[in-house]
Structure formats: C-alpha cells, structure tokens
Amino acid sequence: MIFKQHLFFMLYSACGLVIKEAATKNKVKGSQGQVPITQNVTVVEGGTANMTCRVDYNDNTSLQWSNPAQQTLFFGDKKALRDNRIELVHASWKELTISIHEVTLSDEGQYTCSLFTMPVKTSKAYLTVLGVPEKPEITGFTKPALEGDHVTLTCTTSGSKPAADIRWFRNDKEIPGATEVNATGRSFTVRSTLEFQVDRSEDGVAYTCSVDHVALLAAPQQVTEVLEVHYAPRVEILNSLIFPQEGQYFKLECDSIGNPLPEPVLWTKDGGELPDMERMIVEGRELIITSLNKTDNGTYRCEASNSLGTDIAEYKLFVYDPNALAQHGPDHALIGGVVAVVVFITLCFIIVLGRYLARHKGTYLTNEAKGAEDAPDADTAIINAEGNHAHAEEKKEYFI
C-alpha cells in the first residue's frame, strides 16, 4: 500500500512538472512575440507630457520606461528615479503610462520602453519640447524724434524653439524688416530691425512687433510703440467770407500745425499792432472783426513759433461797399450774355455752312446733268457742261 502511494505521488509530481514546463515555454514564446508600442510626444515648455507604452498580449512580463540618459523612470508600478515631476498614471501587464510635469527643454530626447522578455524588446518615443518665446521688446525709440532723424527700431524675443517668426506692422499695414537668428543653448534669440528717416507724417504712427510661434496657440505676442516726431510749424490763414462787406462780422483763423503745438499765435496788421482792439478781438488762433469798415483794409499777418522754428502767413483784406457790390451784381448776367452770344454765332455759322454745302451739291448735280450725254463719267460730264476741255485735269482735281 505504501509503495502504491509513493508511486502515485511520483507520477503526479512528474505530470505537474511537465505541465509547468509547458506553461513556462508557452509564456516565453508568447512574450517573445510581442513588441511594445509607443508614440512620439510634443509638448509646450512648462506643460505635461504623457508617455504611454503598451503591448497587445502579455503574460506577467514587466514594462519599463527609461529617459534619454538611460535612467530607469518606472519599472512596472515601481518608481526608480527621484524626480517629483514624474508620476505614474497607469500600470498593468499590457500598459505603462507615466507623466512628466513642468517639462523643460532639457527633458527633450528619445525615451525607451522595454519589455523584459528573452531577449528584451524595446520601442523608442521622442519627446519634443517647444520653447515659448518671451514677450518681444522694441528698442531704438528716442522720444521725441526730430523731423529728418534716421531711426533704427529693433524687436527682440528670446527662448523660442524652434526659432520664432517676427513681423512688423506700420499701423495696420505689414512692412518688411531685417531678421537675425542666434542660438542660445537649446533655444533661439530672434531680432528684427527697421530703418527709416522720419518726417512729420510719422508723428503718431504706431509700430507693432508681432511674434508668431507654434507654441503660441491662442494668439501671437505683440508689442506696440507710437512714434512721436517734433517739427517746426506751418501756418495757413482761413477766412470766413469771400467778399467781405462793410458792417459784416468777419473772422480770420490762423491754422497752424507743429509739434510742439505753437501756442499762442501772434496777429499783426501792416507790420504793426492791431489798430482797433474794441472791434478786433483775438480768441486763441482766431482774429474776429465784429463790424467791418474801409479802415480795416490792409495786410494781416499770423506768426506761429515753437522750439524748432517760426512760420508766417499773410492775408490781404479788402472791404467792399455793399452798394458798389450790388451794382456789380449783373456781372454774372454779363457773363451769361457773352456765353449766349457765342452760342448764337456758332449756330449761325453752322446754318450758313450747311446751306453752302447744299448749294454746292446742287450745282454739282446740275452740271453733271448738262454734260452727261457724251461723258463717260460724272466728272467729265461737268467739265463738258462748262465747255472747258483745256483745264479738264484741273477741274477734275477741284471737284474731287
């Protein structure tokens, strides 16, 4: 009995060993047929990168993630590298997903996922980190600039990867600039310059530097500077009446532009001070004459100055007598009469010319009829009718 029990145990053990060896061989064979699957990852600097490695079939074989320096990050669900930015997201026999927070440019590189079969199977995933360009800065503004100055504006942005693209705008219109790219470690510094000569039309113009980059998902980064230009004054006098008359209210305006604004302006008459301060009132840039009379005739001058220069404009005032102006009122009728006479003469000329052509045509037809009996053509018929064969060629040329 004891012998039979011992024999049964030996047979059971042998069968168990065969089954265990077969299972182990199948496990190794199944694992060896698997290749881990990974995907490349792109992330913006400062963001979070999720690295996933998976296999379709796996029988308790461990997965491992390693960084570009071949340091093990996670072996299964066990963390191997002390970096608080790296965390486990999911771990199973078929998948190992980890996350890297606050990614920096130094994290970029090739990461390796390993499946520990015999031999070990690996798959590579490249982590690309996009460097965010810093807010651009414009230099070269000298406030204020003087008319005629040569200005160089430079827009600079650092930290981009790949290199950022800089665009210039003058108000809302894009203008070209000269761009220079320099590598600074793992990122790039980009500069773009504008060169131009300023005039008064540049005063108040907005120059905008816009930085475009793949890492700027929402909108490009921009900075704007408004150019201030100082220039000497220019003066023009505007009047309120074309034909100023005695007794009328009259106003002259000294329209002066300049930066700094020329204030105040100086009004004079005939090279001296204004003669009648009761009727002549200066309000800001305006000279008001409350009631015109003949004594107001003369040359009025407006002078405007700022730190860059002085400009002068003159206006010659002639005050009309209302009665005399009324007598000259028919001038418009006179002009109309002259136009009517010209039109009438033109019509008469057209009528006379038309009658002459009509008569000429009748004479031609009559002469043609008189000589048509023996003539081969109309010209010969007319010549025959006039009885002048000697000058036939001359006649023919005349009628042609």
C-alpha positions, 0 to 999 in steps of 0.5 A: 500500500505504501509503495502504491502511494509513493508511486502515485505521488511520483507520477503526479509530481512528474505530470505537474512538472511537465505541465509547468514546463509547458506553461513556462515555454508557452509564456516565453514564446508568447512574450517573445512575440510581442513588441511594445508600442509607443508614440512620439510626444510634443509638448509646450515648455512648462506643460505635461507630457504623457508617455504611454507604452503598451503591448497587445498580449502579455503574460506577467512580463514587466514594462519599463520606461527609461529617459534619454540618459538611460535612467530607469523612470518606472519599472512596472508600478515601481518608481526608480528615479527621484524626480517629483515631476514624474508620476505614474498614471497607469500600470498593468501587464499590457500598459505603462503610462507615466507623466512628466510635469513642468517639462523643460527643454532639457527633458527633450530626447528619445525615451525607451520602453522595454519589455523584459522578455528573452531577449528584451524588446524595446520601442523608442518615443521622442519627446519634443519640447517647444520653447515659448518665446518671451514677450518681444521688446522694441528698442531704438525709440528716442522720444521725441524724434526730430523731423529728418532723424534716421531711426533704427527700431529693433524687436527682440524675443528670446527662448523660442524653439524652434526659432520664432517668426517676427513681423512688423506692422506700420499701423495696420499695414505689414512692412518688411524688416531685417531678421537675425537668428542666434542660438542660445543653448537649446533655444533661439534669440530672434531680432528684427530691425527697421530703418527709416528717416522720419518726417512729420507724417510719422508723428503718431504712427504706431509700430507693432512687433508681432511674434508668431510661434507654434507654441503660441496657440491662442494668439501671437505676442505683440508689442506696440510703440507710437512714434512721436516726431517734433517739427517746426510749424506751418501756418495757413490763414482761413477766412470766413467770407469771400467778399467781405462787406462793410458792417459784416462780422468777419473772422480770420483763423490762423491754422497752424500745425507743429509739434510742439503745438505753437501756442499762442499765435501772434496777429499783426496788421501792416507790420504793426499792432492791431489798430482797433482792439474794441472791434478786433478781438483775438480768441486763441488762433482766431482774429474776429472783426465784429463790424467791418469798415474801409479802415480795416483794409490792409495786410494781416499777418499770423506768426506761429513759433515753437522750439524748432522754428517760426512760420508766417502767413499773410492775408490781404483784406479788402472791404467792399461797399455793399452798394458798389457790390450790388451794382456789380451784381449783373456781372454774372448776367454779363457773363451769361450774355457773352456765353449766349452770344457765342452760342448764337454765332456758332449756330449761325455759322453752322446754318450758313455752312450747311446751306453752302454745302447744299448749294454746292451739291446742287450745282454739282448735280446740275452740271453733271446733268448738262454734260452727261450725254457724251461723258463717260463719267460724272466728272467729265460730264461737268467739265463738258457742261462748262465747255472747258476741255483745256483745264479738264485735269484741273477741274477734275482735281477741284471737284474731287 
